[in-house]
Amino acid sequence: MNKPRPNIVFIMSDDHASHAMSCYGSRINQTPNLDRIANGGMRFDNCFCTNAICTPSRAAILTGTYNHVNEVTTLATPMDNRLQTFPKLLQDNGYQTGIFGKWHLGTGPDHCPTGFDDWAVLPGQGRYHNPEFIFKGPNGGTKRTVPGYVTDLITDMSLDFLKDRDRDRPFCLLYHHKAPHRPWYPDEKHADMYLNEDVPEPETLHDQYENRSSAAAAAEMRVGVHMTPTDLKCEIPKEMPEKELREWAYQRYIKDYLRVVASIDDNVGRVLDFLDEEGLTENTLIIYTSDQGFFLGDHGWYDKRFMYEESLRMPFILRYPKEVQPGSVNDDMLLNVDFASLFLDLAGVQIPSDFQGRSFREILKGDTPPDWRKAMYYRYWMHKSHHNVYAHYGIRTETHKLIYYYSDALGQAGTIDETYEPEWELFDLRKDPHELNNVYSDPAYAATVETLKDEMHRLQEEVGDERYVKDTA
């Protein structure tokens, strides 16, 4: 008798940093329902995105390819919905597929979700209260405003999909939250959290961007300084010195951020309870992740984009009782391009040869393949747009990070066409985990620099990307 294929529930939030999850040892937050997933399965401590911004990361997850391949490099490059994706392959092999919530890969006939039996997605970022959804239909779907709070509504739709499923077939549900994306509007249930307490500040809240490339100082995402009254739900004191402004604005920002995360946690609990009640837990792969990390006042910032750890690192927790030991922790290097291959592997579906990620099923069982990656390649293309972050690429190994700010739009859509002289950064992650000390020009690291450049160029060639014209070393 054939073993039943696993169901898949892939939960992804938007901008949820792992250091705002208690299963990752958060100093500032408790997430009891997310912890249920980690405690019942495996927590991955080194899961990274290949481009730390919403649209490109989502495309990489769906297609199993890097952004220079799927051509979704910036927020202004929607995904061609004719591309091969893991939901299409699962659907072709008998799975019921659905997506509800955040899509952010474009709308209309050429960019709406395909490969799904049912779907309802937010147009663009969507609203927290009384959001508009696009429901599956001809010519790109039908828009309709739905009263309520977005996190609850996405969960309601996802649960309806599960309740209405064909019980004789496996399912794959993409349950995608808008939260905790800016501007962090909590619901009434969580609005009073943290009113009478201060949230601990990150160690680098008052970073002055010394001994770094000019890109760090140029970025326009400093807490308080570059925030709006909408972000902070009040007018911003114009004469307050920046040190005090960062501290004041951090408390207003982080409390709303944690309030919207609390709603996610509650709603994930609803889904976990349903799986338990339906007897589905044993044969369901359930994952919680985010499309990238986020700066929670780290380096004095909010937002993401940089290759620095808080932005690069994705939370990734997984429960699958049939193959994963409860309470496991893994520090192997995973990438967002790997997810699709894992899903197909577990479903018994052949992984296309053009997928660039790799299934990590053996890692789930506690057996890391001897040839598993020891380094990863990253590229941020959206030069200067939105937060003045310069285009860059780089390599992260287990011990070091080398970043090359080539600082050129290269004609990419949604960028600002201003070019600057390239710069390098090197961080020794063992000695400098907060990435405050650029040692690129330190003679003691000269051999390390050359080794990392060679490996970075090898990885670029391996994934089919091209180095910048001035990257000649």
Phi, psi and omega in degrees: 000131181289141176289141178295139179287147185289145166284157180230125171240108183254104182262125178226127174262180183241112177076028178268107179286144181296332180280013168244031177228129184293333177292345173260013177078029182305138174278348191237356189211155173237130182228075188299325181282324172296323178298331177301322179292312181296316182293331179271000183207237187231138173254128178258123185267350182226058173261128187231151173268158180262356178194108193276069174203152197304297188299310179299320180295319179296322178294320179298320180294314183291320188264345183068024182228158176287162189289334175290343177270311181278354174067022174254085188260336184221180176291344183260014180238085181297156182278133173293118185282009172272350181298151175289135179222161179294325176298323178297317181292321176294317179299318179295340182250030168095359179279145166276130186235142177208151173224135181220127176117229185284128177245297172056035177238018180106159178232173182094174187303328185271349188227358179288166181300137172229154184089014181237135176290328177211149178199154171208118188230157177281140172285123182062226180286328183078168181255153176286319183248135180049056185286157171270137174241153169255118181263151181306134180180179181291155174057040175093003174100178184237130181273141176205134176282135181240120181291140178133189181259134194302321182293320176295317184295318179298321178292317178304313181295321180294318178293324176298320177300316181292321180292326184269006187293160169281114186287355178264002181230149176288160181231156172230113181250125171260109187248097196242115182274146169289315181295155358264049179294148172310139016257024166058062175265113179283164173272173185298324183300325186251004188296335184263005177296140174070013184298325187247029178211159175258141177273134180304139179278148174291155182298332186255022181304326184256029175307133178254006173063032176279153178054039173229177173292168179292343181298322182296315181290331183283337185300136183253069178213036178282136180302128182086301186299315185251014177270167182245164174303329176295319178300317188259358176063027177191169175290148183262127179300118187283334186261001183289130176304151189298323180301310179293325179295317178300315182295316181294312183290327179302316181296319180291318181293306190292329180293317176294321177302313181291330177294318180287331174294322179300324177293320175302312183300316178301316184287325173299323176301323177299318181290317178299319178298319179298315179300320178297313183296328182272000182069028184261349189300317186298325185250024180240124170280119178238130184234142168236130178208183174225163184287344170188186174275199182194146176275117179257060186083352178297135186060019181075014189246162157240177182080202191212233171080312181293162175275004176297156192305314186297334179269321184289323188280131177254140167292144176206106177237146191214139175231127176206089189307331183293333186228353187241127179289130179301144177072018180282150176228136183228140180243017173291156185273110176256155177232157179296336177287351179277336191302314185300319181294323177298313182301316181293319179301311181295330180276357181074026180255136181298134179277124181301146182293338181270359171291135185262350176274179184223136177296139178246033181301320180296328177295323177302327181276357180095010182241101179280124178303141183298337181260020180294149186301145174245002181208155179224153182251139185227146173210128175250120189260342195275069189303118170070338187293141177075301185233016175059036176267128184284145177299140182203161169220168183183182181229139172240128173253189179291341187234343185220162174222126178244125183237134177244110176274095179279341165053053182215134181290332179054029177073011180290142178296143176078018179246173177249125190276071173230131186247139179235164179294132182299154178220158179241150169227141173228130178238135173269101188292340177286316183271337189222067184295339178272000175056058180252347188233102178284114183254021183303321184267003179285121182304333181294342182252011184301316180292323178298318179302312183294320179297316181292322177298316179299317181291322178298315180293327176295317179294321176302314180295322182297320181268357175086020177268163181249139177285156179292149188300329181270000177274080187256351185287000000 
